């Protein structure tokens, strides 16, 4: 299959490396310097090159802020039968965009990133495939993600954003609050250092990605839950209520079982 990948960032180059030995792959980026180290892949910086390539599938891996803009830029240069796909971590607006194009599409979300995941061992990681996607597109990505030993789940666009609001917005917000009150420690404990590693990894991600995860329409309710539980814990601590603290800890342990 002829596959065009948009964006030579972390995930764009990951998909390029993953697919280039079994498919005819082209990688497009406006910055030619980002294309220097790809293997067995066409390197495009001009839309005319995309037109000549005639891709059968486009995988959009650009920064979330520019996902729809990147699609709109390349649409005039794609064959009529070319399928569109994205790996965006927030799907807001994408359903309407795909419907407006009239093209076949497949939307997925590999629930891992190069910052935290070990990319040569993803057996403990997950991927979501949007149920409204084209059948053949879903089969392509199911086969691809199965080859990586990912656990695959199928959700609608709305179900996806509700899921990521829970699984991403809660840890993102908790980590940002931890980092916001952090002070230098000469002799940090193990737990502190682990939290520090997570914070440094999170803050190495693209600012717009972090923003859009937290601006997910379903994120507010989840972050409100953090505030509610923090208020309960603070009240217990202020009153030094040992019995309530034991109840709180027991509830937390049940939550993580």
Order of alpha helices (4+ residues) and beta strands (2+ residues): beta-alpha-beta-beta-alpha-beta-alpha-beta-alpha-beta-beta-alpha-beta-alpha-alpha-alpha-alpha-alpha-alpha
